[in-house]
């Protein structure tokens, strides 16, 4: 039997990889390892340096997305003639006579359209129109599926969880001299409002003196909440105990995860939550919020509290930092739960979704 040919958007693989880029990379690799599916890779970009065999849709991305948010043209079928289905991997799937799947990693930007960039807002309008005109959403969690159902009544969404991002060995030497072997609470992610970092800073201030030399490490690029985060640090008088690392990846990211006392993840919403799987791999316990997909992905591997409950988060951080029994329980649970997330399982789920969409019998 000939493999199913899927037009697959590899645009997120061009430029510095974000969480969406890493997800797309690993979905692609896992799908290419199968013999029952073939990818017709495409990008919507005039600037990307393409690998052989990738189709460039000859449309300006911003112009096309503005059009696709309000109308069904221009269609892209002429450039995807071998494909039987189109999979947009980054919230956008173009109009087509072919069946369409679009990956929606989270819906925070749909709930808060006034707080995102114009490019993200355009993608949101394109996603909404695609769902309203028959595209099926691939979502990584039931929480995201439920949120989409609230936002777009009648939209079809199918849950296929993702897998862990590879976490290499940590270098022997600390790449952050300011830490100097001190114990630290770690938060990884862009300093954006969704990450709820000011609440973490407040919680850290309430418990830090219980652990000698305890530091808070905020590992991530500046975002729309950077000013509020720095204000929280200043007003809580924790500045001497807070390290801003900027973007981290590779060995620096591995070192932070493998040496943290606890990963703090107090987000206001998450569509999946790669840092939870990072912590499971690194053997570090987690204190997190109950928002979005976090309880679904974390299971019994984290201490959870409401995202606005500063005292509860402080108590969770304190328990994880000081109670060896709690730490051991959470780490063991994480090692067991990690086996449930696998990119080969993701690829299998996606191929099943493709065939359901083609047959028109999505459960």
N, C-alpha and C positions, 0 to 999 in steps of 0.2 A: 504494500500500500504506500502511495506517495505521501510524503510528509505534508502537514498542513502549513501553508505559507502565510505568515502573519507579518503585516507591515508594523514595524516596531520602532518607536521613537527613541533614538539614541542621543537626542539633543542634550540631555542632562550630563552626558559623559564629556562634554567639551567645556573647557575652562576648569577652574578649581572645583573639586568635587564637594558638594554639600551632602546632607543626609539623603536627599532625593537622588543625587548623582550616584552615591554608593549603592542605594537600593536598586537603581536601574542597572548599574554595572553587574550586580550579583544576580538579578533576575535574568539578564542577558546571558551571563555565563552558564547558569543552570539550564536555561532553555536550549542553548547551543549544545549542551552535553547530551541532549535527547535525540533520538532518530525519528520521532514522530512529528516533529515541528521544525520548520525552517524559517529564519527571520529575513525579511526584506527590510533592511535598516534604512531609516530616513531621518532627516533633520530639517527643521525650519530655521535656517540661519544662513546669512550670506558670509559670515565671518569664520565659521568653524572650519578647521583643517580636517578634511574628511579622509577616512580610511577607504581603501578600494572596496567597491561594492555597495557603498552607502549612497542613497539617493538624496540629493539636495532639492527640496521643494522650492522652486524659483519664485518665492513670494516673500516680500519683506515681512518679518515676523510681527512687528507692531501693527502694520496695516492689516495683515491677514487676521490677527486676533481681534482688532476692532470690528472688522466685518463679521467674523464668526460669532461675536457676541450678540449680533442682532439679526443675522441672516444666514442662509445656507450656502452662500457662495463667497469666494471661489471654492469649488470642489477639487479634490486632489486625485481622483481616480485615474486620470491619464498618466500619472507618474508612478502609480502603484499597481500596474497591470497584472503582476503575478500573484498578488495577495488575495486572500479570501476573507480577511478580517483585518481591521486596523486597531492597534493598541497604542494609545497615547499614554506615556509613562509619567507625565509631569503636569497633571490637571487639565491638559489641553488635548483634545482629539479633533482633527479637522472634519468638516462636512464630507460625507462620502456616501455613495450608494451601497458600500460594503457595510456589514455589521461592525459596530464600534464598541471598544472597551476603553475606559479611561481610568487610570489610577489616581485616586484622591487620597493622599497620604494623611490629611487632616482637614478640618473644616473651620479652624479658628478664623481664617481670613474671610470666610463667608459670613460669619457671625459679627465680625468687626471690620467691615469694608472701609470705614473711614480712617482706620489706623494703619493701612498698608500702602505700599508704593503704587503709583499708577500702573506699572507693569503687572503687579500681582492682582490689582483690581481688574485689569483686562482679562487675565487668566480666569478669574472668578466668574466674570460674566460669560466667558466662553464655556466654562465648565457647566454652568447652570443651563445654558441653552442646549448644550449637547445632551444633558440628562433629560431635559424636557422634550427632546426630539428623538429619543429612543436609545441613546448610548447607555451602556451598562457600566456602572462604577465598580472597579476593583478597589476594595478598601482593606487595610491591614488589620482591622479590629471590628468587633461588633459595636463598640462604642461609636466608631465613626459611621458605621452603617445606620445606627439609630439616629445620629445627628443629621445625616443626610435626609433620612426619611422625614424628619421634622422640618427641614429647610426646603425640601423639594418633594412635596406630596406626590406619590406615584412613581418617584424615581426608583430604578432597580439597582440594588447594590449587593455585591457578593463578597464575602469575607475570605481572603486568602492571606494568612499571616506571613510575615517576612522572616528572615533568618538573622543571625548575628553578624556583625562586621568583624573581620579578622583582627585579633589583638595580639601583636607580636610580643616578644620578650622585652622586658624593661632593661635599659642600660644600667650598669652597676652604679655609675655616678649620677647624682641628682642634677638634672638640667636646670634647676631653679635655685641658685645660691641663697636666696632670701629664706628658703624653707629650712635649710641647715639641719636636716634630720628631725625637725619638729613634727609632732602629730598634726594632721590636718583633715578638715571637712572639705570635700570636693564637690563642686557643681560644674558641669560641662554643658555649654550651650551658648548661643548668641545672647547678648544682654538685651533681650526683647521682653515686652510686657508679659507675654504668655508664660515666660519662665518663672515669674513671681519671685525674683531675687530679693527685692526689698524685704519681703516677709522672712526669707532665709536669713538675711543680715540681722534682722531684729531677733529672730530665734537664736541665732549664734551668739549675739550679745548677751542673752539671758542665761546661757549655759557655759560659756567658754571658760570662765574662771574655775570651773569644777575639774578641768583637765589642764594640767600645767603645760604652758607653752602652746596651747591649741591655736591653730591658724585656720582661716577660711580661704580657700583657693577658688577663684572664679575664672574658669578656663573657657574663653570664648571671645569672639570679636564683638566690637561695639554694635549696638542695635538701637531700637527705638526707645529703650528704657535705660540707656546708659546714664543719663543725667539723674534719673530717680534713684538708680542703684548707688551712684556716688554720693548723692544726698543722704541716703540711708546710712551709708558707711560713716559719713561725717557726723550726722546727728546721733548715731549710736556710739560714737567715740571708739570705734573698733579699727580705725585706719591702720594702726600699727600691727594689727593681726590679720589684715586682709591683703591677699596678693592677687592682682589682675595679671594674667599671663598673656592675654590676647589669644589669637587662634593657636590651637595646638593640634598636631597630628603625629603620626609615626611613633618614634621612640618616646617623645615627650608625653604624648597621650598615654602610651602604655605605662610609662613610669608613674604618672599621676594615679592611674587607676589601680595599679598593683601596690601602691604605697599609701593610698588614702586610708584613713580610719573608717570613713563612711562616705558613701555617695549620697548627696542631698538632691532631691528631685521634686521640688514643691510646685510643679507647674499648675497653671490654671486650666490647661487643656493639653492633651497629647493624642495624636492619631495612632501612634504605635509606641515609640520610646526606645530607640537603640541604646541609650545609656543604661537602661535596665539590663539588657543582655550583655553590655560591656561589663557591668558589675558582676554578673553571674560568672562570666569568663575569668575575671580577675580575682574572684574570691573575696569581694568586698561587700559588706552589708549595705542596705539601702534604707534611708528614711525618705518617704515620698508622700505625695498628696493622693487624695481619692478621686482626682479629676480625670475625665476622659477615659482613655484606654489603660491608664496606669494599673488599676486593680486587676484588670483582665490579663495583662501581660505579666505583672509581678507575681500574682498569686500569693503564696505564703512566704515569698522571699524578701519582703520589705515590711517595715513598720509604717502604717498609713495613717494620715490624719487629714482633716478638711483643709483645703488650701488657704483659708483665711484664719486658721487657728494657730496663732503664733506660739502659744503656750504648749499645745500638743506637739508641734514640730520640735520645739526646744526639748521637751521630754523625750521624744524619740531619738533625737541626736545624742542626748545625754546617755540614754540606755544603751545605744549601740556603741558609744565610745567607752563606756565604763563597765558594762556587764559582759563578761566573757561567755557566759552561757547563751545570752541573747545573740551575740555575734556568731557563735558557732552554729546555732540553730538556723540563722538566716543564710549563712554561707552554704551550709549543707543543702538547704532547700533550693538555693540558687543553682548549685551544681546539678541537682536532680532535674530541675525544671528546664535547664538550658537544652536538654536533649529533645524537648518538644518543638524547638525552633530550628529549622534546617532549610537551606536554600533548595535542595532537591525536592523537599515537600512543597515549597513555594511553587517551583516550576510545575510539579504535578497538578497542584491546585489551579494554576493558571491555564494549563492545557485543558483540564476538565471544564473550566469556565468558558474557554474559547468554543469548545464543542457544544456546550449548552446554549451559548449565544447563537451559534450557527443553526442549531436545530430549533431554536425558539422555545426551549423547554426549561428555562432557568428556574430552579426550585425557589 
